[in-house]
Amino acid sequence: MSSECIQARFRFPYPEFTLDVDLELPGRGVTALFGHSGSGKTTLLRCIAGLIRAD
């Protein structure tokens, strides 16, 4: 991947499971994020935006 990318690596514990993220996204273009309800999509976006902090 090019040097212009978004990297995210964190763990966010929930009572039912742990959201464990390790990803690299392109810095340009459009990226889709999809999954089941409650799978951590909004939490992932909030962590990337800096609205919440994870380990």
C-alpha positions as CSV (number, residue, x, y, z in Angstrom):
1,M,0.0,0.0,0.0
2,S,1.2,3.6,-0.6
3,S,2.5,5.8,2.1
4,E,-0.8,7.7,2.2
5,C,-2.9,5.3,4.2
6,I,-4.9,5.1,7.4
7,Q,-3.7,2.5,9.9
8,A,-5.7,1.4,12.9
9,R,-4.8,-1.1,15.6
10,F,-6.7,-1.4,18.8
11,R,-8.7,-3.6,21.2
12,F,-12.0,-2.4,22.7
13,P,-13.6,-4.7,25.2
14,Y,-17.3,-5.1,25.4
15,P,-19.2,-7.2,27.9
16,E,-20.1,-9.8,25.2
17,F,-16.9,-9.7,23.1
18,T,-13.8,-7.8,22.3
19,L,-13.5,-5.6,19.1
20,D,-10.0,-6.4,17.9
21,V,-9.0,-4.2,14.9
22,D,-5.8,-4.3,12.8
23,L,-6.3,-2.7,9.4
24,E,-4.8,-0.5,6.8
25,L,-7.0,1.6,4.6
26,P,-6.2,3.7,1.5
27,G,-5.9,7.4,2.3
28,R,-7.9,8.3,-0.9
29,G,-11.1,7.1,-2.4
30,V,-14.1,5.5,-0.8
31,T,-14.0,2.6,1.7
32,A,-17.2,0.7,2.7
33,L,-17.7,-0.6,6.2
34,F,-20.5,-3.1,6.7
35,G,-21.4,-5.8,9.2
36,H,-24.2,-7.1,11.5
37,S,-25.9,-4.8,14.0
38,G,-23.7,-4.5,17.1
39,S,-20.5,-5.7,15.4
40,G,-18.6,-2.6,16.2
41,K,-18.8,-0.4,13.0
42,T,-19.7,2.8,14.9
43,T,-17.1,2.1,17.6
44,L,-14.4,1.6,14.9
45,L,-15.3,4.9,13.2
46,R,-15.4,6.7,16.6
47,C,-11.9,5.4,17.4
48,I,-10.5,6.4,14.0
49,A,-12.1,9.9,14.4
50,G,-10.6,10.2,17.9
51,L,-13.9,10.5,19.7
52,I,-13.2,7.6,21.9
53,R,-10.0,5.9,23.0
54,A,-9.3,2.2,23.0
55,D,-6.3,0.2,24.1
